[in-house]
Amino acid sequence: MNSQDAVEYIIETLKKRGAEKVQCSVMDSEKKELNIDAGEMSLFRTTFNSGVGFTIYKDNCKGSTSINKLDKDSIDGAIEDVIELADSSEPDEAYDIADYQAPKSFSTGNSVANMDSMYDRLSEFSDHTKSTYPKVILEQAIIDFTYRKGIFANSNGVQFGLEKGMYNFSPMFTSKDGVKTSSFNYTGFSAKDLHKPLKDYGSIDRLLKESEEQVVSHQVPGKFNGQIIVTPDCLDDFVSTVMDFVTDIPLISGRSVYKDKLNESIADSRFTMHSKPRSDELQSNYFITGDGYESQDCTLIENGILKTFLLGIYGANKTGLSRSVNDGGAHIVDSGNVAFNDLVKSMKKGVILSRFSGGNPSDNGDFSGVAKNSYYVENGEVKFPISETMISGNICSMMNNIVDISKERINFGDCIYPWIQFDGLTIS
């Protein structure tokens, strides 16, 4: 059964079986992957996957399932399962599906991988790392090209087609000098093509250089209250946490620290962040929300003001608030007016935070975790890489205690971030 036939069969069959509302997606994917393990080219493989997912609402009760086969027997079995799930679930009038929108198809990237380019770029990256950074050990480096083609449809007449081809690269590495080793680090990017060396995407080359520097690290000089400069590689950990507070579950439960903050200030007035899944500035785009609406770009925080909650249909219906025009992510943070080097020069005592290992913050925004691959700064000078160092604070206070934002930004293909300097953190 092909994708179109499967979608039509699932929706029609479930409607005949009593489902008032149905949404369904069918997606086929092909991934071509090249790996480096322990510094050597080790693997080439091609994998295929078919995914079918559908959700029904029957008497205001929900059933949802997914399978990875497109044959009729498998689909029929899944249909029985999803009806049973709906019949055994609790009703909720907030359940719904997307309203009718005109049929549309979306396409981005290529449909076929350039395997020669993938191999050449990965070999070039391996050679560059060995010759330029001899202390660096490439634990693993994976480059893949993933092509996805599918359909999203629902019983209100929504039908969207999607084709997306994207290269992804993710190296993981550490450095060793005799018996001394650095903490491991990793990074990555997404791109529609491979028109330049892999080291020149994102912040890859900078992190390789820093990895060698971090073979010798020291503890910070005691516990103190100071500043941190969060790098573009680490910034997503913090801004995504902020946006998690304005999604369905925290807002429905009333536990969100920002539940009454729509169109009010939640950050320094110099901070502006957009969610732009359709932006030409980003290589990796998305076009359809999880609820089945065509996604649109929006501004999440403008000059410190919270401009939107990230609510889906269910969250909007439960809270009485507006549905978001996208699912979030695809973050683009506006640049500031200060060069990164000047951020460092202005810092009396603090840390350049490149990687953060910590749990989810508490409901009030308190957090703590370990700084990894990071640097101690004193009187405007980078003194040394730091060993296991704790950073703690409150994410809400932190967003209001921005010292400055860098002119420079890093484009990772799916997000664009600057360096941001924050005050009022506890470092120990």
N, C-alpha and C positions, 0 to 999 in steps of 0.2 A: 504494500500500500504506500503510495507516495504521500508527501507532506500535505498537499492540498486535500487529497481524498481522506486522509486520516483526520484532519481538522473538521471537515464537513461531517464525516461519519460520527465522530465523538459528540459533536454538538447536537446533531439531529437525534442520535440514539438516546442521549441523556434527557433531551426535552421530551421525547416519547415516554421515558421512564419517570416523568414527573418533576424533573428539575426545572424550576422557573428561570434560573439564571445560570449560564455556563460560560467559563472562559478557558481557553486552551492554547497551548503553544507547542509547536513541533520544531526542533532545531537539530540539524545535522552539522557535524563539525569534522574537520580533518586537521590534524596537527603534525607538522614535520619538525623534528627536534634533533639538535646536535648538542653533545655534552662534552665538557672537559671535566675529568675527575682526577684529583691529585696531580694536576698540572699537565695531564696528557689527554689528547683527543681520544674519547673512549666509546662513544655511542652515537649511532644514528638510527632513528626509528620514525615510522609513520603510524599514527593511531587514528582510528575512526570512532565516532560516537554518534548515536542517535538518541535524542532525549524527547520524551513526550510528558508534558505536565498539564493537568487540568483540575479545575476547581468548580464545584457546583454549590448552589444555594437552593435548598428545598425546604419550604415552610420555614424560612429564615434560619435554617440550620446549614452548617458548612461541612463539606467533605472535600478533601484535596489529596491528590496522589501524583506520583511520577513513575515512569518506567523508561527503559532504554531499548525498547523493541517496537517496531512498527507493524508487525503482523497482526492480523485480525484477532486471532485467539488471545494474544497478549493484551490487546486493547480491550477486548470483551471482558477479560478477567479483571482488568483495572477498573472498568466501568462498574462491575459488581462491587468491587472493594470501595469505590468512592461513594456509591449509593448507601452501602452499609455504614460507612463512616458518618454520612450526613444524617441517617436515620437514628444514629446513636449519640449525636451531639446535641448541645444545648442551643435553643434558638436565640438569635440576637438580631433585632431589627436594623442594626447598623451595617450589616453585611450588604454589599452591593457590587456591581461591576461597572465598568466604564460606559458612558453614554455613547451613542452612535457618533462616529466620525467617518468622513469619507475615506474609502480605501486608499492606501498609500504604500509605496515601497521606498526603502532607504538603503543606500549603498555607500560604503567607505572602504578605501584601501583596494588592494588587488585580490584576485581570486586564486592566483597561482604563486607559489613561493619561488624566489630566485635562489635555487640551491647553491649555485656557484658562488653567489655573493655571500650567502650565509657561511659557507665553508671558508672562503677567503677572509672574511671579516673576523671570524673566530680564530683562525690561524694567526692573522695579523695581531689580534689582541693578545694571544698567548705569547707571541714573539716579543711584542712590546713590553709586556709585563716582566718577562724573564730578563730582557736586556736593560730596561730602565729601572726596575725595582727588584733587584736580585734577592732581596730578603723576603719578598712576598711569595706566599704559597697559594696558588689557586686551588682551594679545596674543591670547588665545583663552579662551573660556569655553563649556563644553559641558554642557548638561543633557539627560539622556535618561531615558526610561522603558523598561526592558527586561522583557518578560514571557517566561518560559520554562516550558514544559510538556513533561514527558517520563516515561520509564519506565526503571528499572534492573532487570535480571533476570539470573538465572543458572540453570545446569542443576541446582542443588541445590534449586530451587523458590523461591528468593528473588524477590520482585517488589515493588518500591516505585514508587509514583507520586509525581510532584513537580509542583507549580505554584508559581511565584514571580514576583511583580511588584515591581519596585524602581526608585525614582528614584535617579539618580546625578548629582552635579554636580562639575565639576573646572575651576576657573579657573587660568589661568597669566598672570602679570602682571609688569611691571617699572615703574620710575618714572624720570621724566626731568625735569631742571630745567636748561634751557639745554643746555650740552654735557655735563653731568654725568648719569650714569645709575646706577641701582642694579643689582645682580645680579637676574636673574629669579627668581621664586619661584612656587610652585604649592601647591595643597592640594585638598581634596575631602571629600565625605561621601556616605553612602548612607542613604536613608530610605524608609519605606513611603508617606509622604504629604508634602505641601508646605504644612504648616499655619502656617509662619512665614517671614519674609523669608530669602532665601538667605544673606545676610550673617551671620545669627544662628546658622547651623549650624557645628559644628566650631569652628575658630579663624579663620574667613575674615576677619572685620572687623579683628581684631588684626593679622593679617599684611598687610592692605592699609595699615593705619596705619604699620606698621613699614617697609613698602616705601618710603614717602615719606621716612622718616627716614634710610634707607640710601643715599640719593642721594649723600651725602657720607660717605665712610668713611676710616679711617686704619689704619695698621699697628700691631700690638701692639708695646709697648716692649721688643723683644728676646726672646730665647728664655728660657723659665722653666718650672718645674714648678709646676702649680697645679690649680685646680678647674674643673670645667665643670658648668653646669646644663643638662641635656638637656631640651628642650621636648617636650611631647606629640607635636608634629609630627615630631620627629626620633627619638623613643625607639624606634619600631619597628625602625629600622635596627640597633639594638644588641640588643634582647631577641630579635628574630627570629634574629639571628646566633647567640646563645646556644642557642636551640632547634634550629637547624640542626645543631649538634654531636650531637644525640641522635636523629637520624633514621637511616633504613636504611643508607645508604652509609657514613657515618663509623663507625657501630657495627659493621657487618659487616666492614669493613676493619681495625678495631681502632685507627684513627687518632684517634678522638674523644678530646678532653681529658677528657671526662666518662664514659668507658666503664666506669669502676669506681665511679662516684659516685651510683648510684641509692640513694635514702634517706640520702644524706649531704649535708653543707652545700656549696653552690656559690656562695652569695651572702650578703650581709648579712641578719641575722635579721629585719630590718624589711621585707624584700622578699617579697611574695607575688603570684604571677601565675597566673591561671586561663585555661583555654581553654574558652569557653562558647558553642559554636555554636547552642545551643538557648535561650540566655538571653533573657528579656523585656527586659533592659537594652539589648540590641543590636537594631538595626533589620534588619540583614542577617544572616540565619541560614543554616546549612546542616544538612542532616538525614541525609545518606548519605555514608559514607566512600568513598574511591576504591576500596576493596576490596569494598564492597557490604554493609557493616554499618550498622545504624541508629546514627547518631552520638550520643554522650552528652557531657555536660559533665564536665570534670575540673579538678583543680588541678595545674598544672605544677610550680610552685615554691612551697612553703609555709614561711614564716618562714625563707627561705634554703635549705630542704632540697629537693633534686630529687626529685619524687614520681613521675615517669613518664618513660619513654622514648617517643618518637613513632615506634613501629615498626608497619608494616603487616604483613600476613600473611607475606609473603616474608621481611622482616627478622626477624620473630619466629621463624620456622622456622629461619633461618640461624644465629641467635644463641642459640636456646633460651630467649629471654626472652619476656615477655608482650607481646601485641599491645596497642597503644593503643586507647582507646575512641573516639578521633576523629583527624582529620588535622592537629590543631594549628590555629594561627591563632585568630581570634575572641578575641583577648587582652583580658583585663580585669585591670589592675594595681591592687591595693588602694591607697587613698590613705594619706597619712601624717598627721602632726599639726601640721605647720608651714605657715603661709601662704607663698605664693610670694614675696611681698615680703620676708618674713623670711629666706628662703633667700638672696636677693640681699644683704640687709644683713649676713649672716654671712660673706660671701665676701671674703677679703682680696685675692686676685688671681686672675682667671680669666676665663672666657668663658661667656656664655649661648649655647648651641649650638642653632640653629634648623633648620639643614640641613647635611647632611654628605655630601661627595662623596669616596668612597674605594672601593678594591677590597675583595674578600673577605679576611678575616683569614687568617693562616697557620694551620697545623695546631695550633700552640701558643697561638693566640689573639692574637698580635701584629697590630696594625692601624695604619694611618695614612691620613690624608685631609685634605681641605680644608674648613674651616668656611665656610659660606655664610650670608648673611642673619643674621649673628650679632653679638654685642655684647661689648665689653670691659668688665670690672667690676674696680674697685679700691677697697679700703677700704669695701665695702658700697654703692658708687654705680656706676650704669651710666654709663660715661664717653662711649662713642661706638660707632657701628657699625664693624665691622672689615673690612678688605680681605683678600685672599687670605692666610689664616692656616692653618698646618698644626696638626693635632691628632694625637697618636700615643700609644699605650699598649697595654695588654694587656686584652682583654675579660674574661678570667677574674679578673684582679686588680681590674679596674674594678668588677665586680659585688660584690666583697668590700670595696670602698672607698666605699660609699655614706655620704655625710654626712647627708642627710635627704631626705625625700619630701614633696611638697606635699599640703596638704589638697585643693586644687583639682584637678579632672580635666577632660579634654576627651573628649566622646563623639563619635566620627567615624561612628557607625552600625555599623561592623564591628569596632571596638576602642575601648577606653576607657583613656586613659593620663594619669598625673599628670606634673608636673615632678620630675626626680630630680637631686640634686646629688651629683657624684662627685669624689673626690680622686685625686691621683697621676698626672695626665695631663701630657704634655709639649706645650707650646704655643709655636709659633715663627712 
